[in-house]
């Protein structure tokens, strides 16, 4: 093999270990401090998210910085209504366990970002999604995860609010009809940090062993 053609890893062992540490500390945060987050840092996180892979290089993610107090109030009301409906469904079997969970940081988080997928994007010319159109949305999730890891590395917490009526939230945010809501993110400095997910600490669920989630064919 020619020396110039020899494959060499881009990531050195120290970088790999650092990435593992970031993954350990990445948590779904619900409890935030009200301290503001520098706008330049938020901009850097959004820029880093663009490094995520996307099907056909379609880059279908769209970010909406939710800054209006009125819109934030509408989104909080949306969450509270859906959360109450979920509690009514869960509690007969769980006996108050659901209501004991804090499932949103919308009351305190200084930065709130709605993330959409532009289902009508022509960027990428449709490459790779003819048989699996949902890969557009998967691409947006990759961008969210990329932002999440970058935020963790910067000392910030991120919380994904999924207990929402997406149609109502989309109308509230006044975005194009072709945009599909993927996530409402809360971003800010966490009240506490832990390598153990809060839902695991509270006894809601436990981590599945990796060996049990792998099959061979």
C-alpha positions as CSV (number, residue, x, y, z in Angstrom):
1,X,0.0,0.0,0.0
2,X,1.3,3.4,-0.9
3,X,1.9,5.6,2.2
4,X,-0.1,8.4,0.8
5,X,-3.1,6.1,0.3
6,X,-3.0,4.6,3.8
7,X,-6.2,5.1,5.6
8,X,-5.9,7.0,8.9
9,X,-8.6,7.7,11.4
10,X,-9.8,11.3,11.5
11,X,-10.7,11.0,15.2
12,X,-7.9,10.4,17.5
13,X,-8.5,8.3,20.7
14,X,-8.7,11.4,22.9
15,X,-11.4,12.9,20.8
16,X,-13.3,9.6,20.8
17,X,-13.2,9.5,24.6
18,X,-14.3,13.2,24.8
19,X,-17.3,12.4,22.5
20,X,-18.3,9.5,24.7
21,X,-18.2,11.9,27.7
22,X,-20.5,14.3,25.9
23,X,-22.9,11.5,25.1
24,X,-22.9,10.5,28.7
25,X,-23.8,14.0,29.9
26,X,-26.4,14.7,27.1
27,X,-29.7,14.6,28.9
28,X,-33.3,15.6,28.2
29,X,-33.4,18.6,30.5
30,X,-36.7,19.9,32.1
31,X,-35.4,22.0,34.9
32,X,-33.7,25.2,33.7
33,X,-32.2,28.3,35.3
34,X,-33.6,31.5,34.0
35,X,-30.1,32.8,33.1
36,X,-30.0,34.2,29.6
37,X,-28.0,32.4,26.9
38,X,-25.7,34.6,24.7
39,X,-27.2,35.1,21.3
40,X,-23.9,34.5,19.6
41,X,-23.7,31.0,21.2
42,X,-27.2,30.2,20.1
43,X,-26.2,31.2,16.5
44,X,-23.1,29.0,16.7
45,X,-25.3,26.0,17.8
46,X,-27.6,26.6,14.9
47,X,-24.6,26.7,12.5
48,X,-23.2,23.5,13.9
49,X,-26.6,21.8,13.4
50,X,-26.1,22.4,9.7
51,X,-23.3,19.8,9.8
52,X,-25.7,17.0,10.2
53,X,-26.2,14.5,7.4
54,X,-29.3,14.7,5.3
55,X,-30.8,12.4,2.7
56,X,-29.7,13.6,-0.8
57,X,-28.0,16.6,0.9
58,X,-31.5,18.0,1.1
59,X,-30.9,20.0,4.4
60,X,-34.7,20.1,5.1
61,X,-34.4,21.5,8.6
62,X,-36.0,24.8,9.4
63,X,-35.5,26.5,12.8
64,X,-37.9,29.0,14.4
65,X,-36.6,31.0,17.3
66,X,-39.7,31.5,19.5
67,X,-39.2,34.9,21.1
68,X,-42.7,36.4,21.3
69,X,-44.1,36.2,24.8
70,X,-47.6,35.7,23.3
71,X,-46.5,32.8,21.2
72,X,-44.6,31.2,24.1
73,X,-47.8,31.5,26.2
74,X,-49.8,29.8,23.5
75,X,-47.3,27.0,23.2
76,X,-47.3,26.6,27.0
77,X,-51.1,26.4,27.0
78,X,-50.9,23.8,24.2
79,X,-48.6,21.7,26.3
80,X,-50.6,22.0,29.4
81,X,-53.8,20.9,27.7
82,X,-52.2,17.9,26.1
83,X,-50.3,17.0,29.3
84,X,-53.6,17.1,31.2
85,X,-55.2,14.8,28.6
86,X,-52.2,12.4,28.9
87,X,-52.5,12.4,32.7
88,X,-56.2,11.5,32.5
89,X,-55.2,8.5,30.3
90,X,-52.2,7.4,32.3
91,X,-53.2,8.0,35.9
92,X,-55.8,5.3,36.4
93,X,-53.1,2.7,36.1
94,X,-50.2,4.7,37.5
95,X,-51.8,6.3,40.5
96,X,-50.3,9.7,40.4
97,X,-46.9,8.7,39.0
98,X,-47.4,10.6,35.7
99,X,-48.4,13.9,37.4
100,X,-45.2,13.7,39.4
101,X,-43.1,14.1,36.3
102,X,-41.9,17.4,35.0
103,X,-42.2,17.1,31.3
104,X,-41.5,20.6,30.0
105,X,-39.1,23.5,30.5
106,X,-41.4,26.0,28.7
107,X,-42.0,27.9,31.9
108,X,-38.3,28.9,32.4
109,X,-36.1,28.0,29.5
110,X,-34.7,31.2,28.0
111,X,-34.3,29.9,24.5
112,X,-37.1,28.0,22.7
113,X,-36.7,26.7,19.2
114,X,-39.3,25.0,17.1
115,X,-37.7,22.7,14.5
116,X,-39.6,21.9,11.3
117,X,-39.0,19.7,8.2
118,X,-39.7,21.4,4.9
119,X,-41.4,18.5,3.1
120,X,-41.6,20.4,-0.1
121,X,-37.9,21.3,-0.4
122,X,-36.3,20.9,-3.8
123,X,-32.8,20.9,-2.4
124,X,-31.2,17.6,-3.0
125,X,-33.5,16.9,-6.0
126,X,-35.3,14.1,-4.2
127,X,-32.2,11.8,-4.1
128,X,-32.6,8.9,-1.7
129,X,-36.2,9.5,-0.6
130,X,-38.2,8.0,-3.4
131,X,-38.8,4.7,-1.4
132,X,-38.5,6.2,2.1
133,X,-40.0,9.8,2.1
134,X,-39.7,9.9,5.9
135,X,-35.9,10.1,5.5
136,X,-36.5,13.9,5.2
137,X,-37.8,13.9,8.7
138,X,-35.1,11.6,9.9
139,X,-32.6,14.1,8.6
140,X,-34.1,16.8,10.7
141,X,-33.8,14.6,13.8
142,X,-30.1,14.2,12.9
143,X,-29.8,18.0,12.9
144,X,-31.5,18.2,16.3
145,X,-29.1,15.6,17.8
146,X,-26.1,17.4,16.3
147,X,-27.3,20.7,18.0
148,X,-28.0,18.8,21.2
149,X,-24.5,17.4,21.4
150,X,-23.0,20.8,20.6
151,X,-25.1,22.4,23.3
152,X,-24.0,19.8,25.8
153,X,-20.3,20.5,24.9
154,X,-21.0,24.2,25.5
155,X,-22.5,23.5,29.0
156,X,-26.1,24.0,28.0
157,X,-29.1,21.7,28.5
158,X,-31.7,20.9,25.9
159,X,-35.2,19.5,26.4
160,X,-37.5,18.1,23.7
161,X,-41.1,18.9,24.3
162,X,-43.3,16.4,22.4
163,X,-46.5,16.6,24.4
164,X,-48.1,19.0,22.0
165,X,-50.9,19.3,19.4
166,X,-48.6,19.7,16.4
167,X,-51.2,21.2,14.2
168,X,-52.1,23.9,16.7
169,X,-48.4,24.6,17.4
170,X,-47.8,25.0,13.6
171,X,-50.7,27.4,13.2
172,X,-49.5,29.4,16.2
173,X,-46.0,29.7,14.7
174,X,-47.3,30.8,11.3
175,X,-45.0,28.8,9.1
176,X,-45.4,27.6,5.5
177,X,-47.9,24.8,4.9
178,X,-45.2,22.5,3.7
179,X,-43.4,22.6,7.0
180,X,-44.0,19.7,9.5
181,X,-43.2,20.2,13.1
182,X,-40.6,17.8,14.4
183,X,-39.6,19.2,17.8
184,X,-40.1,22.1,20.2
185,X,-36.8,22.5,22.0
186,X,-36.0,24.3,25.3
187,X,-32.4,25.4,25.6
188,X,-30.7,26.9,28.6
189,X,-28.5,26.2,31.6
190,X,-29.7,23.2,33.6
191,X,-30.5,23.4,37.3
192,X,-28.6,20.2,37.8
193,X,-26.5,17.8,35.7
194,X,-26.5,14.0,35.8
195,X,-25.3,11.2,33.6
196,X,-28.5,9.3,34.6
197,X,-31.7,10.2,32.7
198,X,-34.3,11.9,35.0
199,X,-37.0,9.4,34.0
200,X,-34.6,6.6,35.1
201,X,-33.8,8.4,38.4
202,X,-37.5,8.8,39.1
203,X,-38.2,5.1,38.5
204,X,-40.3,5.6,35.3
205,X,-38.1,3.4,33.2
206,X,-34.7,1.8,33.2
207,X,-32.0,1.6,30.5
208,X,-32.2,-1.4,28.2
209,X,-28.9,-3.4,28.0
210,X,-27.3,-2.9,24.6
211,X,-26.7,-6.6,24.1
212,X,-30.5,-7.2,24.1
213,X,-31.1,-4.7,21.4
214,X,-28.8,-6.3,18.8
215,X,-29.7,-9.2,16.5
216,X,-27.7,-11.0,13.9
217,X,-28.9,-12.5,10.7
